[in-house]
Amino acid sequence: MAKTVEIHDQAWNVEDIQREVDWSKQQTWNLTEFTVENDHEHCLICYWTIFKSPDVESGKGYKFNNNWLCLECYGKFVAT
């Protein structure tokens, strides 16, 4: 039976995201507010949409080069 983890109230198979999690742990991420109008990025691990928004969960993320992590994935997988 596959091990799962909950991200944004959805169950994910750990083996499906393990490569992205391992890579993310090796990088230096910076908390960043998304400021580009009419555009968005996706979390490298769970594909959560990050866009300009007053809602912290959607409007901020962690950035390394052109890669983004949502707050939840950073907290669950990188900050630990």
PDB file with one MODEL, atoms N, CA, C and O in Angstrom:
MODEL        1
ATOM      1  N   MET A   1       0.846  -1.183   0.000  1.00  0.00           N
ATOM      2  CA  MET A   1       0.000   0.000   0.000  1.00  0.00           C
ATOM      3  C   MET A   1       0.889   1.243   0.000  1.00  0.00           C
ATOM      4  O   MET A   1       1.832   1.338   0.786  1.00  0.00           O
ATOM      5  N   ALA A   2       0.585   2.188  -0.881  1.00  0.00           N
ATOM      6  CA  ALA A   2       1.393   3.396  -1.021  1.00  0.00           C
ATOM      7  C   ALA A   2       1.169   4.339   0.158  1.00  0.00           C
ATOM      8  O   ALA A   2       0.047   4.516   0.632  1.00  0.00           O
ATOM      9  N   LYS A   3       2.258   4.934   0.614  1.00  0.00           N
ATOM     10  CA  LYS A   3       2.181   5.923   1.673  1.00  0.00           C
ATOM     11  C   LYS A   3       1.671   7.231   1.076  1.00  0.00           C
ATOM     12  O   LYS A   3       2.104   7.632  -0.004  1.00  0.00           O
ATOM     13  N   THR A   4       0.753   7.894   1.776  1.00  0.00           N
ATOM     14  CA  THR A   4       0.200   9.144   1.277  1.00  0.00           C
ATOM     15  C   THR A   4       0.471  10.284   2.254  1.00  0.00           C
ATOM     16  O   THR A   4       0.745  10.069   3.435  1.00  0.00           O
ATOM     17  N   VAL A   5       0.386  11.489   1.731  1.00  0.00           N
ATOM     18  CA  VAL A   5       0.500  12.705   2.525  1.00  0.00           C
ATOM     19  C   VAL A   5      -0.594  13.659   2.052  1.00  0.00           C
ATOM     20  O   VAL A   5      -0.921  13.697   0.866  1.00  0.00           O
ATOM     21  N   GLU A   6      -1.151  14.419   2.970  1.00  0.00           N
ATOM     22  CA  GLU A   6      -2.207  15.356   2.611  1.00  0.00           C
ATOM     23  C   GLU A   6      -1.603  16.733   2.362  1.00  0.00           C
ATOM     24  O   GLU A   6      -0.878  17.271   3.198  1.00  0.00           O
ATOM     25  N   ILE A   7      -1.920  17.295   1.185  1.00  0.00           N
ATOM     26  CA  ILE A   7      -1.486  18.636   0.812  1.00  0.00           C
ATOM     27  C   ILE A   7      -2.722  19.374   0.309  1.00  0.00           C
ATOM     28  O   ILE A   7      -3.382  18.917  -0.624  1.00  0.00           O
ATOM     29  N   HIS A   8      -3.034  20.503   0.919  1.00  0.00           N
ATOM     30  CA  HIS A   8      -4.219  21.287   0.546  1.00  0.00           C
ATOM     31  C   HIS A   8      -5.467  20.407   0.491  1.00  0.00           C
ATOM     32  O   HIS A   8      -6.254  20.470  -0.453  1.00  0.00           O
ATOM     33  N   ASP A   9      -5.622  19.596   1.517  1.00  0.00           N
ATOM     34  CA  ASP A   9      -6.804  18.731   1.671  1.00  0.00           C
ATOM     35  C   ASP A   9      -6.950  17.655   0.599  1.00  0.00           C
ATOM     36  O   ASP A   9      -8.043  17.130   0.389  1.00  0.00           O
ATOM     37  N   GLN A  10      -5.852  17.326  -0.080  1.00  0.00           N
ATOM     38  CA  GLN A  10      -5.872  16.238  -1.062  1.00  0.00           C
ATOM     39  C   GLN A  10      -4.781  15.239  -0.722  1.00  0.00           C
ATOM     40  O   GLN A  10      -3.694  15.626  -0.293  1.00  0.00           O
ATOM     41  N   ALA A  11      -5.060  13.964  -0.909  1.00  0.00           N
ATOM     42  CA  ALA A  11      -4.079  12.917  -0.644  1.00  0.00           C
ATOM     43  C   ALA A  11      -3.151  12.754  -1.848  1.00  0.00           C
ATOM     44  O   ALA A  11      -3.605  12.653  -2.987  1.00  0.00           O
ATOM     45  N   TRP A  12      -1.854  12.731  -1.579  1.00  0.00           N
ATOM     46  CA  TRP A  12      -0.837  12.535  -2.611  1.00  0.00           C
ATOM     47  C   TRP A  12      -0.015  11.308  -2.250  1.00  0.00           C
ATOM     48  O   TRP A  12       0.313  11.104  -1.082  1.00  0.00           O
ATOM     49  N   ASN A  13       0.322  10.485  -3.248  1.00  0.00           N
ATOM     50  CA  ASN A  13       1.243   9.380  -3.019  1.00  0.00           C
ATOM     51  C   ASN A  13       2.643   9.949  -2.854  1.00  0.00           C
ATOM     52  O   ASN A  13       3.122  10.690  -3.712  1.00  0.00           O
ATOM     53  N   VAL A  14       3.293   9.610  -1.764  1.00  0.00           N
ATOM     54  CA  VAL A  14       4.618  10.140  -1.484  1.00  0.00           C
ATOM     55  C   VAL A  14       5.590   9.794  -2.602  1.00  0.00           C
ATOM     56  O   VAL A  14       6.422  10.624  -2.967  1.00  0.00           O
ATOM     57  N   GLU A  15       5.505   8.608  -3.143  1.00  0.00           N
ATOM     58  CA  GLU A  15       6.445   8.217  -4.205  1.00  0.00           C
ATOM     59  C   GLU A  15       6.283   9.078  -5.461  1.00  0.00           C
ATOM     60  O   GLU A  15       7.232   9.220  -6.233  1.00  0.00           O
ATOM     61  N   ASP A  16       5.096   9.652  -5.676  1.00  0.00           N
ATOM     62  CA  ASP A  16       4.874  10.496  -6.851  1.00  0.00           C
ATOM     63  C   ASP A  16       5.539  11.869  -6.732  1.00  0.00           C
ATOM     64  O   ASP A  16       5.805  12.513  -7.747  1.00  0.00           O
ATOM     65  N   ILE A  17       5.811  12.322  -5.509  1.00  0.00           N
ATOM     66  CA  ILE A  17       6.400  13.645  -5.313  1.00  0.00           C
ATOM     67  C   ILE A  17       7.801  13.592  -4.712  1.00  0.00           C
ATOM     68  O   ILE A  17       8.417  14.637  -4.500  1.00  0.00           O
ATOM     69  N   GLN A  18       8.312  12.401  -4.434  1.00  0.00           N
ATOM     70  CA  GLN A  18       9.576  12.263  -3.712  1.00  0.00           C
ATOM     71  C   GLN A  18      10.754  12.930  -4.423  1.00  0.00           C
ATOM     72  O   GLN A  18      11.589  13.553  -3.766  1.00  0.00           O
ATOM     73  N   ARG A  19      10.838  12.815  -5.731  1.00  0.00           N
ATOM     74  CA  ARG A  19      11.951  13.428  -6.467  1.00  0.00           C
ATOM     75  C   ARG A  19      11.951  14.946  -6.286  1.00  0.00           C
ATOM     76  O   ARG A  19      13.001  15.539  -6.039  1.00  0.00           O
ATOM     77  N   GLU A  20      10.784  15.578  -6.407  1.00  0.00           N
ATOM     78  CA  GLU A  20      10.681  17.021  -6.230  1.00  0.00           C
ATOM     79  C   GLU A  20      10.979  17.428  -4.791  1.00  0.00           C
ATOM     80  O   GLU A  20      11.617  18.455  -4.559  1.00  0.00           O
ATOM     81  N   VAL A  21      10.527  16.638  -3.828  1.00  0.00           N
ATOM     82  CA  VAL A  21      10.805  16.922  -2.420  1.00  0.00           C
ATOM     83  C   VAL A  21      12.305  16.839  -2.159  1.00  0.00           C
ATOM     84  O   VAL A  21      12.869  17.738  -1.536  1.00  0.00           O
ATOM     85  N   ASP A  22      12.950  15.790  -2.619  1.00  0.00           N
ATOM     86  CA  ASP A  22      14.395  15.627  -2.398  1.00  0.00           C
ATOM     87  C   ASP A  22      15.177  16.783  -3.008  1.00  0.00           C
ATOM     88  O   ASP A  22      16.088  17.314  -2.374  1.00  0.00           O
ATOM     89  N   TRP A  23      14.834  17.176  -4.227  1.00  0.00           N
ATOM     90  CA  TRP A  23      15.526  18.287  -4.883  1.00  0.00           C
ATOM     91  C   TRP A  23      15.291  19.583  -4.114  1.00  0.00           C
ATOM     92  O   TRP A  23      16.219  20.369  -3.920  1.00  0.00           O
ATOM     93  N   SER A  24      14.063  19.806  -3.680  1.00  0.00           N
ATOM     94  CA  SER A  24      13.712  21.042  -2.981  1.00  0.00           C
ATOM     95  C   SER A  24      14.478  21.199  -1.677  1.00  0.00           C
ATOM     96  O   SER A  24      14.836  22.314  -1.297  1.00  0.00           O
ATOM     97  N   LYS A  25      14.727  20.109  -0.998  1.00  0.00           N
ATOM     98  CA  LYS A  25      15.459  20.154   0.270  1.00  0.00           C
ATOM     99  C   LYS A  25      16.906  20.602   0.093  1.00  0.00           C
ATOM    100  O   LYS A  25      17.535  21.043   1.055  1.00  0.00           O
ATOM    101  N   GLN A  26      17.432  20.498  -1.100  1.00  0.00           N
ATOM    102  CA  GLN A  26      18.826  20.853  -1.365  1.00  0.00           C
ATOM    103  C   GLN A  26      19.001  22.312  -1.773  1.00  0.00           C
ATOM    104  O   GLN A  26      20.131  22.773  -1.933  1.00  0.00           O
ATOM    105  N   GLN A  27      17.901  23.048  -1.944  1.00  0.00           N
ATOM    106  CA  GLN A  27      17.970  24.426  -2.424  1.00  0.00           C
ATOM    107  C   GLN A  27      17.791  25.413  -1.275  1.00  0.00           C
ATOM    108  O   GLN A  27      17.353  25.044  -0.185  1.00  0.00           O
ATOM    109  N   THR A  28      18.134  26.664  -1.534  1.00  0.00           N
ATOM    110  CA  THR A  28      17.924  27.743  -0.576  1.00  0.00           C
ATOM    111  C   THR A  28      16.751  28.581  -1.079  1.00  0.00           C
ATOM    112  O   THR A  28      16.855  29.271  -2.094  1.00  0.00           O
ATOM    113  N   TRP A  29      15.654  28.512  -0.366  1.00  0.00           N
ATOM    114  CA  TRP A  29      14.407  29.158  -0.776  1.00  0.00           C
ATOM    115  C   TRP A  29      14.221  30.472  -0.039  1.00  0.00           C
ATOM    116  O   TRP A  29      14.653  30.618   1.104  1.00  0.00           O
ATOM    117  N   ASN A  30      13.577  31.427  -0.697  1.00  0.00           N
ATOM    118  CA  ASN A  30      13.271  32.723  -0.095  1.00  0.00           C
ATOM    119  C   ASN A  30      11.772  32.972  -0.139  1.00  0.00           C
ATOM    120  O   ASN A  30      11.136  32.817  -1.182  1.00  0.00           O
ATOM    121  N   LEU A  31      11.212  33.360   1.004  1.00  0.00           N
ATOM    122  CA  LEU A  31       9.791  33.709   1.051  1.00  0.00           C
ATOM    123  C   LEU A  31       9.582  34.933   0.170  1.00  0.00           C
ATOM    124  O   LEU A  31      10.262  35.946   0.335  1.00  0.00           O
ATOM    125  N   THR A  32       8.642  34.839  -0.766  1.00  0.00           N
ATOM    126  CA  THR A  32       8.450  35.878  -1.771  1.00  0.00           C
ATOM    127  C   THR A  32       6.966  36.122  -1.997  1.00  0.00           C
ATOM    128  O   THR A  32       6.168  35.186  -2.045  1.00  0.00           O
ATOM    129  N   GLU A  33       6.614  37.384  -2.132  1.00  0.00           N
ATOM    130  CA  GLU A  33       5.246  37.734  -2.504  1.00  0.00           C
ATOM    131  C   GLU A  33       5.161  37.752  -4.030  1.00  0.00           C
ATOM    132  O   GLU A  33       6.015  38.332  -4.700  1.00  0.00           O
ATOM    133  N   PHE A  34       4.140  37.123  -4.562  1.00  0.00           N
ATOM    134  CA  PHE A  34       3.951  37.120  -6.014  1.00  0.00           C
ATOM    135  C   PHE A  34       3.311  38.449  -6.393  1.00  0.00           C
ATOM    136  O   PHE A  34       2.232  38.776  -5.899  1.00  0.00           O
ATOM    137  N   THR A  35       3.959  39.215  -7.260  1.00  0.00           N
ATOM    138  CA  THR A  35       3.502  40.573  -7.556  1.00  0.00           C
ATOM    139  C   THR A  35       3.115  40.808  -9.006  1.00  0.00           C
ATOM    140  O   THR A  35       2.700  41.915  -9.346  1.00  0.00           O
ATOM    141  N   VAL A  36       3.232  39.830  -9.857  1.00  0.00           N
ATOM    142  CA  VAL A  36       2.951  40.015 -11.281  1.00  0.00           C
ATOM    143  C   VAL A  36       1.442  39.950 -11.521  1.00  0.00           C
ATOM    144  O   VAL A  36       0.791  38.960 -11.185  1.00  0.00           O
ATOM    145  N   GLU A  37       0.906  41.003 -12.097  1.00  0.00           N
ATOM    146  CA  GLU A  37      -0.524  41.035 -12.422  1.00  0.00           C
ATOM    147  C   GLU A  37      -0.849  40.044 -13.539  1.00  0.00           C
ATOM    148  O   GLU A  37      -0.038  39.837 -14.441  1.00  0.00           O
ATOM    149  N   ASN A  38      -2.004  39.446 -13.481  1.00  0.00           N
ATOM    150  CA  ASN A  38      -2.522  38.575 -14.543  1.00  0.00           C
ATOM    151  C   ASN A  38      -1.567  37.453 -14.943  1.00  0.00           C
ATOM    152  O   ASN A  38      -1.457  37.116 -16.122  1.00  0.00           O
ATOM    153  N   ASP A  39      -0.890  36.888 -13.977  1.00  0.00           N
ATOM    154  CA  ASP A  39       0.019  35.775 -14.219  1.00  0.00           C
ATOM    155  C   ASP A  39      -0.003  34.877 -12.984  1.00  0.00           C
ATOM    156  O   ASP A  39      -0.628  35.215 -11.979  1.00  0.00           O
ATOM    157  N   HIS A  40       0.658  33.765 -13.057  1.00  0.00           N
ATOM    158  CA  HIS A  40       0.715  32.853 -11.921  1.00  0.00           C
ATOM    159  C   HIS A  40       1.882  31.888 -12.094  1.00  0.00           C
ATOM    160  O   HIS A  40       2.468  31.784 -13.172  1.00  0.00           O
ATOM    161  N   GLU A  41       2.200  31.198 -11.031  1.00  0.00           N
ATOM    162  CA  GLU A  41       3.170  30.105 -11.034  1.00  0.00           C
ATOM    163  C   GLU A  41       2.525  28.936 -10.311  1.00  0.00           C
ATOM    164  O   GLU A  41       1.472  29.079  -9.690  1.00  0.00           O
ATOM    165  N   HIS A  42       3.172  27.770 -10.398  1.00  0.00           N
ATOM    166  CA  HIS A  42       2.671  26.591  -9.700  1.00  0.00           C
ATOM    167  C   HIS A  42       3.738  26.052  -8.765  1.00  0.00           C
ATOM    168  O   HIS A  42       4.934  26.134  -9.045  1.00  0.00           O
ATOM    169  N   CYS A  43       3.288  25.507  -7.661  1.00  0.00           N
ATOM    170  CA  CYS A  43       4.186  24.848  -6.729  1.00  0.00           C
ATOM    171  C   CYS A  43       4.841  23.653  -7.423  1.00  0.00           C
ATOM    172  O   CYS A  43       4.176  22.867  -8.098  1.00  0.00           O
ATOM    173  N   LEU A  44       6.139  23.535  -7.246  1.00  0.00           N
ATOM    174  CA  LEU A  44       6.904  22.452  -7.850  1.00  0.00           C
ATOM    175  C   LEU A  44       6.427  21.075  -7.386  1.00  0.00           C
ATOM    176  O   LEU A  44       6.510  20.102  -8.136  1.00  0.00           O
ATOM    177  N   ILE A  45       5.937  20.995  -6.173  1.00  0.00           N
ATOM    178  CA  ILE A  45       5.560  19.698  -5.602  1.00  0.00           C
ATOM    179  C   ILE A  45       4.084  19.361  -5.845  1.00  0.00           C
ATOM    180  O   ILE A  45       3.775  18.267  -6.317  1.00  0.00           O
ATOM    181  N   CYS A  46       3.179  20.279  -5.530  1.00  0.00           N
ATOM    182  CA  CYS A  46       1.743  19.940  -5.585  1.00  0.00           C
ATOM    183  C   CYS A  46       0.966  20.699  -6.664  1.00  0.00           C
ATOM    184  O   CYS A  46      -0.235  20.484  -6.825  1.00  0.00           O
ATOM    185  N   TYR A  47       1.632  21.570  -7.391  1.00  0.00           N
ATOM    186  CA  TYR A  47       1.003  22.335  -8.472  1.00  0.00           C
ATOM    187  C   TYR A  47      -0.006  23.383  -7.994  1.00  0.00           C
ATOM    188  O   TYR A  47      -0.795  23.885  -8.794  1.00  0.00           O
ATOM    189  N   TRP A  48       0.011  23.716  -6.708  1.00  0.00           N
ATOM    190  CA  TRP A  48      -0.844  24.770  -6.167  1.00  0.00           C
ATOM    191  C   TRP A  48      -0.574  26.052  -6.943  1.00  0.00           C
ATOM    192  O   TRP A  48       0.579  26.343  -7.261  1.00  0.00           O
ATOM    193  N   THR A  49      -1.595  26.811  -7.250  1.00  0.00           N
ATOM    194  CA  THR A  49      -1.439  28.053  -8.001  1.00  0.00           C
ATOM    195  C   THR A  49      -1.052  29.193  -7.058  1.00  0.00           C
ATOM    196  O   THR A  49      -1.711  29.433  -6.047  1.00  0.00           O
ATOM    197  N   ILE A  50       0.023  29.883  -7.411  1.00  0.00           N
ATOM    198  CA  ILE A  50       0.509  31.040  -6.669  1.00  0.00           C
ATOM    199  C   ILE A  50       0.337  32.248  -7.587  1.00  0.00           C
ATOM    200  O   ILE A  50       0.836  32.256  -8.712  1.00  0.00           O
ATOM    201  N   PHE A  51      -0.368  33.265  -7.103  1.00  0.00           N
ATOM    202  CA  PHE A  51      -0.679  34.427  -7.938  1.00  0.00           C
ATOM    203  C   PHE A  51      -0.807  35.661  -7.060  1.00  0.00           C
ATOM    204  O   PHE A  51      -0.858  35.550  -5.835  1.00  0.00           O
ATOM    205  N   LYS A  52      -0.859  36.837  -7.677  1.00  0.00           N
ATOM    206  CA  LYS A  52      -1.000  38.066  -6.910  1.00  0.00           C
ATOM    207  C   LYS A  52      -2.353  38.058  -6.222  1.00  0.00           C
ATOM    208  O   LYS A  52      -3.400  38.019  -6.868  1.00  0.00           O
ATOM    209  N   SER A  53      -2.307  38.096  -4.882  1.00  0.00           N
ATOM    210  CA  SER A  53      -3.528  37.986  -4.103  1.00  0.00           C
ATOM    211  C   SER A  53      -3.267  38.502  -2.691  1.00  0.00           C
ATOM    212  O   SER A  53      -2.164  38.337  -2.168  1.00  0.00           O
ATOM    213  N   PRO A  54      -4.271  39.127  -2.066  1.00  0.00           N
ATOM    214  CA  PRO A  54      -4.109  39.506  -0.658  1.00  0.00           C
ATOM    215  C   PRO A  54      -4.159  38.285   0.272  1.00  0.00           C
ATOM    216  O   PRO A  54      -3.763  38.376   1.434  1.00  0.00           O
ATOM    217  N   ASP A  55      -4.637  37.156  -0.231  1.00  0.00           N
ATOM    218  CA  ASP A  55      -4.670  35.909   0.538  1.00  0.00           C
ATOM    219  C   ASP A  55      -3.247  35.354   0.624  1.00  0.00           C
ATOM    220  O   ASP A  55      -2.651  35.018  -0.399  1.00  0.00           O
ATOM    221  N   VAL A  56      -2.713  35.260   1.814  1.00  0.00           N
ATOM    222  CA  VAL A  56      -1.323  34.838   2.001  1.00  0.00           C
ATOM    223  C   VAL A  56      -1.060  33.465   1.399  1.00  0.00           C
ATOM    224  O   VAL A  56      -0.012  33.255   0.788  1.00  0.00           O
ATOM    225  N   GLU A  57      -1.975  32.539   1.557  1.00  0.00           N
ATOM    226  CA  GLU A  57      -1.763  31.177   1.065  1.00  0.00           C
ATOM    227  C   GLU A  57      -1.609  31.113  -0.455  1.00  0.00           C
ATOM    228  O   GLU A  57      -0.898  30.253  -0.974  1.00  0.00           O
ATOM    229  N   SER A  58      -2.267  32.011  -1.155  1.00  0.00           N
ATOM    230  CA  SER A  58      -2.168  32.035  -2.617  1.00  0.00           C
ATOM    231  C   SER A  58      -1.193  33.088  -3.131  1.00  0.00           C
ATOM    232  O   SER A  58      -0.642  32.936  -4.221  1.00  0.00           O
ATOM    233  N   GLY A  59      -0.974  34.146  -2.368  1.00  0.00           N
ATOM    234  CA  GLY A  59      -0.175  35.272  -2.831  1.00  0.00           C
ATOM    235  C   GLY A  59       1.293  35.232  -2.467  1.00  0.00           C
ATOM    236  O   GLY A  59       2.069  36.058  -2.948  1.00  0.00           O
ATOM    237  N   LYS A  60       1.695  34.281  -1.617  1.00  0.00           N
ATOM    238  CA  LYS A  60       3.104  34.160  -1.232  1.00  0.00           C
ATOM    239  C   LYS A  60       3.556  32.720  -1.404  1.00  0.00           C
ATOM    240  O   LYS A  60       2.758  31.784  -1.362  1.00  0.00           O
ATOM    241  N   GLY A  61       4.840  32.575  -1.596  1.00  0.00           N
ATOM    242  CA  GLY A  61       5.433  31.250  -1.696  1.00  0.00           C
ATOM    243  C   GLY A  61       6.925  31.369  -1.500  1.00  0.00           C
ATOM    244  O   GLY A  61       7.444  32.455  -1.244  1.00  0.00           O
ATOM    245  N   TYR A  62       7.597  30.275  -1.619  1.00  0.00           N
ATOM    246  CA  TYR A  62       9.056  30.250  -1.519  1.00  0.00           C
ATOM    247  C   TYR A  62       9.616  30.077  -2.916  1.00  0.00           C
ATOM    248  O   TYR A  62       9.161  29.234  -3.689  1.00  0.00           O
ATOM    249  N   LYS A  63      10.619  30.899  -3.226  1.00  0.00           N
ATOM    250  CA  LYS A  63      11.165  30.923  -4.578  1.00  0.00           C
ATOM    251  C   LYS A  63      12.655  30.600  -4.567  1.00  0.00           C
ATOM    252  O   LYS A  63      13.405  31.069  -3.710  1.00  0.00           O
ATOM    253  N   PHE A  64      13.062  29.793  -5.534  1.00  0.00           N
ATOM    254  CA  PHE A  64      14.468  29.519  -5.821  1.00  0.00           C
ATOM    255  C   PHE A  64      14.615  29.563  -7.332  1.00  0.00           C
ATOM    256  O   PHE A  64      14.021  28.750  -8.041  1.00  0.00           O
ATOM    257  N   ASN A  65      15.409  30.514  -7.830  1.00  0.00           N
ATOM    258  CA  ASN A  65      15.515  30.753  -9.273  1.00  0.00           C
ATOM    259  C   ASN A  65      14.106  30.945  -9.836  1.00  0.00           C
ATOM    260  O   ASN A  65      13.404  31.856  -9.398  1.00  0.00           O
ATOM    261  N   ASN A  66      13.677  30.136 -10.774  1.00  0.00           N
ATOM    262  CA  ASN A  66      12.328  30.268 -11.336  1.00  0.00           C
ATOM    263  C   ASN A  66      11.372  29.215 -10.786  1.00  0.00           C
ATOM    264  O   ASN A  66      10.300  29.000 -11.351  1.00  0.00           O
ATOM    265  N   ASN A  67      11.740  28.570  -9.712  1.00  0.00           N
ATOM    266  CA  ASN A  67      10.910  27.529  -9.107  1.00  0.00           C
ATOM    267  C   ASN A  67      10.198  28.091  -7.885  1.00  0.00           C
ATOM    268  O   ASN A  67      10.744  28.925  -7.162  1.00  0.00           O
ATOM    269  N   TRP A  68       8.980  27.627  -7.667  1.00  0.00           N
ATOM    270  CA  TRP A  68       8.171  28.066  -6.535  1.00  0.00           C
ATOM    271  C   TRP A  68       7.690  26.864  -5.725  1.00  0.00           C
ATOM    272  O   TRP A  68       7.444  25.786  -6.267  1.00  0.00           O
ATOM    273  N   LEU A  69       7.565  27.073  -4.433  1.00  0.00           N
ATOM    274  CA  LEU A  69       6.905  26.128  -3.528  1.00  0.00           C
ATOM    275  C   LEU A  69       5.804  26.880  -2.805  1.00  0.00           C
ATOM    276  O   LEU A  69       5.996  28.024  -2.393  1.00  0.00           O
ATOM    277  N   CYS A  70       4.659  26.249  -2.650  1.00  0.00           N
ATOM    278  CA  CYS A  70       3.598  26.862  -1.858  1.00  0.00           C
ATOM    279  C   CYS A  70       4.014  26.821  -0.385  1.00  0.00           C
ATOM    280  O   CYS A  70       4.927  26.087  -0.006  1.00  0.00           O
ATOM    281  N   LEU A  71       3.341  27.608   0.422  1.00  0.00           N
ATOM    282  CA  LEU A  71       3.673  27.670   1.843  1.00  0.00           C
ATOM    283  C   LEU A  71       3.526  26.313   2.519  1.00  0.00           C
ATOM    284  O   LEU A  71       4.334  25.953   3.375  1.00  0.00           O
ATOM    285  N   GLU A  72       2.503  25.564   2.142  1.00  0.00           N
ATOM    286  CA  GLU A  72       2.255  24.270   2.777  1.00  0.00           C
ATOM    287  C   GLU A  72       3.350  23.254   2.446  1.00  0.00           C
ATOM    288  O   GLU A  72       3.844  22.566   3.340  1.00  0.00           O
ATOM    289  N   CYS A  73       3.730  23.154   1.178  1.00  0.00           N
ATOM    290  CA  CYS A  73       4.775  22.196   0.807  1.00  0.00           C
ATOM    291  C   CYS A  73       6.121  22.575   1.417  1.00  0.00           C
ATOM    292  O   CYS A  73       6.872  21.701   1.851  1.00  0.00           O
ATOM    293  N   TYR A  74       6.428  23.854   1.452  1.00  0.00           N
ATOM    294  CA  TYR A  74       7.674  24.285   2.093  1.00  0.00           C
ATOM    295  C   TYR A  74       7.659  23.874   3.560  1.00  0.00           C
ATOM    296  O   TYR A  74       8.637  23.323   4.066  1.00  0.00           O
ATOM    297  N   GLY A  75       6.557  24.142   4.236  1.00  0.00           N
ATOM    298  CA  GLY A  75       6.459  23.808   5.652  1.00  0.00           C
ATOM    299  C   GLY A  75       6.503  22.311   5.934  1.00  0.00           C
ATOM    300  O   GLY A  75       7.099  21.885   6.923  1.00  0.00           O
ATOM    301  N   LYS A  76       5.883  21.518   5.085  1.00  0.00           N
ATOM    302  CA  LYS A  76       5.828  20.064   5.307  1.00  0.00           C
ATOM    303  C   LYS A  76       7.107  19.337   4.904  1.00  0.00           C
ATOM    304  O   LYS A  76       7.485  18.348   5.532  1.00  0.00           O
ATOM    305  N   PHE A  77       7.769  19.823   3.864  1.00  0.00           N
ATOM    306  CA  PHE A  77       8.858  19.033   3.306  1.00  0.00           C
ATOM    307  C   PHE A  77      10.237  19.664   3.396  1.00  0.00           C
ATOM    308  O   PHE A  77      11.229  18.941   3.486  1.00  0.00           O
ATOM    309  N   VAL A  78      10.331  20.976   3.376  1.00  0.00           N
ATOM    310  CA  VAL A  78      11.641  21.626   3.329  1.00  0.00           C
ATOM    311  C   VAL A  78      12.050  22.175   4.690  1.00  0.00           C
ATOM    312  O   VAL A  78      13.201  22.017   5.097  1.00  0.00           O
ATOM    313  N   ALA A  79      11.145  22.803   5.386  1.00  0.00           N
ATOM    314  CA  ALA A  79      11.474  23.447   6.658  1.00  0.00           C
ATOM    315  C   ALA A  79      11.697  22.464   7.793  1.00  0.00           C
ATOM    316  O   ALA A  79      12.196  22.845   8.852  1.00  0.00           O
ATOM    317  N   THR A  80      11.338  21.217   7.589  1.00  0.00           N
ATOM    318  CA  THR A  80      11.456  20.233   8.676  1.00  0.00           C
ATOM    319  C   THR A  80      12.881  19.754   8.869  1.00  0.00           C
ATOM    320  O   THR A  80      13.141  18.927   9.743  1.00  0.00           O
TER     321      THR A  80
ENDMDL
END
